[in-house]
Structures are given as structure tokens and as C-alpha cells.
């Protein structure tokens, strides 16, 4: 899922800025550069999972490292 689609799925620039404690201009820059910093993407992954009803989320965004970040998901 592209950064732009993630931002849109979560309600847009201002909502993502609120979730990540970032300035809206910073979120707009992420969209423009097509990249979201790792730490901010971690913060967005669970809200994205909720917004997309599990279609996109922690396991999809971090396929190789999600068990280290969220070990409780291994049971699911």
C-alpha cells in the first residue's frame, strides 16, 4: 500500500498528522516523496488495520519484522 493510499485510508493529511503528532505539512511531504518514516508508519499501522478491517495492517506493512514489534499477533 502506498503512503498516499495509507494517508487517504486513515482520513487524510490532518487526521494522519494528528495520529503521528506531526505537522500537516510534514504529512503532505510524505505523500509527495512517497515515503513515511519507519516510526511514524509503526504508529499508523494499527489504525490502518482498523480502518481497512484487517486488509492492510501490521503484518502487511512489516512482513519480516512484525513478530518482533507485536509478538502477541503470533497467536492470531
C-alpha positions as CSV (number, residue, x, y, z in Angstrom):
1,X,0.0,0.0,0.0
2,X,1.5,3.3,-1.0
3,X,1.9,6.2,1.5
4,X,-0.7,8.2,-0.3
5,X,-3.2,5.4,0.0
6,X,-2.4,4.9,3.6
7,X,-3.0,8.6,4.3
8,X,-6.3,8.6,2.4
9,X,-7.5,5.4,4.1
10,X,-6.8,7.0,7.5
11,X,-8.9,10.1,6.7
12,X,-6.4,12.4,5.1
13,X,-3.5,14.6,5.9
14,X,-4.9,16.3,9.0
15,X,-6.0,13.0,10.6
16,X,-2.6,11.4,10.0
17,X,-0.9,14.4,11.3
18,X,-3.0,14.1,14.5
19,X,-2.3,10.4,14.9
20,X,1.5,10.8,14.4
21,X,1.9,14.2,16.3
22,X,3.3,15.7,13.1
23,X,2.6,18.9,11.2
24,X,0.1,18.6,8.3
25,X,2.9,19.9,6.0
26,X,5.1,17.1,7.1
27,X,2.4,14.5,6.2
28,X,1.9,16.3,2.8
29,X,5.7,15.9,2.3
30,X,5.4,12.1,3.0
31,X,2.7,11.9,0.3
32,X,4.8,13.9,-2.2
33,X,8.0,11.9,-1.5
34,X,6.0,8.6,-1.3
35,X,7.6,7.6,2.0
36,X,6.6,7.5,5.6
37,X,9.3,7.3,8.2
38,X,9.5,4.0,10.0
39,X,8.5,5.2,13.4
40,X,5.5,7.0,12.1
41,X,4.5,4.0,10.0
42,X,4.5,1.9,13.1
43,X,2.1,4.4,14.7
44,X,-0.2,4.3,11.7
45,X,-0.2,0.5,11.2
46,X,-2.8,-0.4,13.8
47,X,-5.2,2.5,12.9
48,X,-4.8,1.4,9.3
49,X,-5.6,-2.2,10.2
50,X,-8.8,-1.0,11.9
51,X,-9.8,1.4,9.0
52,X,-9.3,-1.4,6.4
53,X,-10.9,-4.1,8.5
54,X,-7.7,-6.1,8.6
55,X,-7.0,-6.0,4.9
56,X,-3.9,-3.8,5.4
57,X,-2.1,-3.6,8.7
58,X,0.8,-4.5,10.9
59,X,1.6,-7.9,9.3
60,X,1.3,-6.5,5.7
61,X,3.3,-3.3,6.4
62,X,6.1,-5.1,8.2
63,X,6.1,-8.7,6.8
64,X,9.5,-9.6,8.0
65,X,9.7,-7.9,11.4
66,X,6.1,-7.7,12.8
67,X,6.8,-10.6,15.3
68,X,9.5,-8.5,17.0
69,X,7.3,-5.5,17.2
70,X,4.0,-7.2,18.0
71,X,4.7,-10.7,19.4
72,X,1.1,-11.0,20.6
73,X,0.0,-11.3,17.0
74,X,1.7,-14.6,16.5
75,X,-1.2,-16.3,18.3
76,X,-3.7,-14.9,15.8
